[in-house]
Amino acid sequence: MIEFAIITESDKGQGAFNYETALDATDAMITNIPGICLMVLLADCTPILLYDPMQRAVAAAHAGWKGTAKQIGRKVVEAMRDSYGCRPEDIIAGIGPSIGPCCYEVGPEVISQFDADLVHDRNHLDLWEGNRRQLTEAGVRSIEVAGICTKCNHDRFFSERHTPGTGRFGAGIMLVA
C-alpha cells in the first residue's frame, strides 16, 4: 500500500533534524503551503518531484522498485488532483538521480511485477522509464528525467548498491511565497 501525507502547517519541520520526528511509513507527501520543503531521502531509489504552477501545489515521492510496482507516480498525481484540484496536464515532473538500468540488476520476484520492456540485459530494471510511463499515463505532459545513475556516480551520490550501509541524499521541493 502506498502511504501519502498531506502536509499542513502543523507538520512543518517534522524530520528536519532527526529521523525520530520524521513521518513514519510515508512514501509521498503533498502540500500547497509555501515555505514547507518536502524532502525524500534516497540511496538508489528514484525521487519524483511534482509541481503544479496553476494550483500552486507540490509533491515529493520515494519510488523504489516496490513503489514503482505499486504505481506511486500515478497515485501521487491522483492525490494532487483530489486534494488541490490539480490537473495532470498542468503538472511539471522531475525524476531525479537513482540507480539506472545499467546497474539495477534484480531477481525474478521483482522482474515478474513489471512489463517485459522495462527489463534490459540480464534482469536490469529501468525505474526511470517505469516512473516516466506512469506519469505520462496519469496525464502529466512535462516530465524531465535526470538519467544519472547513482551507482555509476557514487562519488557524487550515495548508492546502497555500491556501498552497503551508506548515507542518504535528499531530493526536495518547496513553494516560495
C-alpha angles and dihedrals in degrees: 000000000000113000119210131188124202101211117220133181090270090060093055112130098012109148093005095122106018143010093244092073096041120112109268122236094355118151097177141016131200132187144162095199116111117231098033113112113210109208136181123194119220146170103186101337118111121260116211118195122188133190130184108195092187099055093024097233132138137195138192124197136185108219115185119159092283094051091045091050089050092052098247093166093057093043093052091052089050091049091052090050094047096043103038107014093251118170112220092225090060095052121102114206134196125194106200136205115306139138108311132220086258091069109017103101113172137175130256092264088064097037091055090065095060139065111267093241090065089062119083133183115339099355099310110159122214107217091169093061093039092056094040090053092050092052091047091049089050089058101260109145103181111063127156120193116200092207091203116140113218093205093051089046099041089140088068103029136035112254122189090194091055098039115017112217093023126149128267134250123213133232115194143175131192139176114233121215 
